[in-house]
């Protein structure tokens, strides 16, 4: 029973999307409840040695195929765009400290 609970709450690393220095977007996947759905978690990392930071950027649930995470595109040194599979986009601008001014969530 413990292994089932661990699997349902575990988060798997799915990689990083490099951005302009010092930024990258971290992707993680986890199960969404007992069904086959998957959540994709995005966070923005500022890699600066001991002063590194990480902020929540978004969460997408693939229970509706149109809402599933598709891609991240950097549109400038302090802006990016998150795209879901149906083509909708969510623009995100970073403030002067590098923190996202908005986040995006679908079905989480």
WOJOTA-V81524 format. One record per pair of residues at least 12 apart in sequence whose ideal C-beta (glycine too) atoms are under 8 Angstrom apart, sorted by the first residue. I is the first residue (numbers start at 1). J is the second residue. If there is no record, write none. Layout:
{{I	J} {I	J}}
This chain:
{{7	31} {8	31} {8	33} {8	34} {9	30} {9	31} {10	30} {10	31} {11	28} {11	29} {11	30} {11	41} {12	28} {12	29} {12	30} {13	26} {13	27} {13	28} {14	27} {14	28} {14	29} {14	40} {15	27} {16	45} {17	72} {19	74} {19	80} {20	74} {20	77} {22	46} {22	47} {22	48} {23	44} {23	45} {23	46} {23	47} {23	74} {23	94} {23	98} {24	44} {24	45} {24	47} {25	42} {25	43} {25	44} {25	45} {25	57} {25	72} {25	80} {26	42} {26	43} {26	44} {26	45} {26	54} {27	40} {27	41} {27	42} {27	69} {28	40} {28	41} {28	43} {29	41} {32	61} {32	62} {32	63} {32	107} {32	108} {35	63} {37	61} {37	62} {37	63} {38	61} {38	62} {39	59} {39	60} {39	61} {39	62} {39	108} {40	59} {40	60} {40	62} {40	68} {40	69} {41	56} {41	58} {41	59} {42	56} {42	57} {42	58} {42	59} {42	60} {42	69} {42	72} {42	82} {43	55} {43	56} {43	57} {44	57} {44	94} {44	98} {44	99} {44	100} {46	98} {53	98} {55	98} {55	99} {55	100} {56	100} {56	103} {57	82} {57	92} {57	100} {57	103} {57	104} {58	82} {58	90} {58	103} {58	104} {58	105} {59	104} {59	105} {59	106} {59	108} {60	84} {60	104} {60	105} {60	106} {60	107} {60	108} {61	106} {61	107} {61	108} {63	107} {64	106} {64	107} {65	85} {66	84} {66	85} {66	86} {66	88} {67	84} {67	85} {67	86} {67	106} {67	107} {68	84} {68	85} {69	82} {69	84} {69	85} {70	83} {70	84} {70	85} {71	83} {75	91} {78	93} {78	94} {78	98} {79	91} {79	92} {79	93} {79	94} {80	92} {82	104} {84	106} {90	102} {90	104} {92	104}}
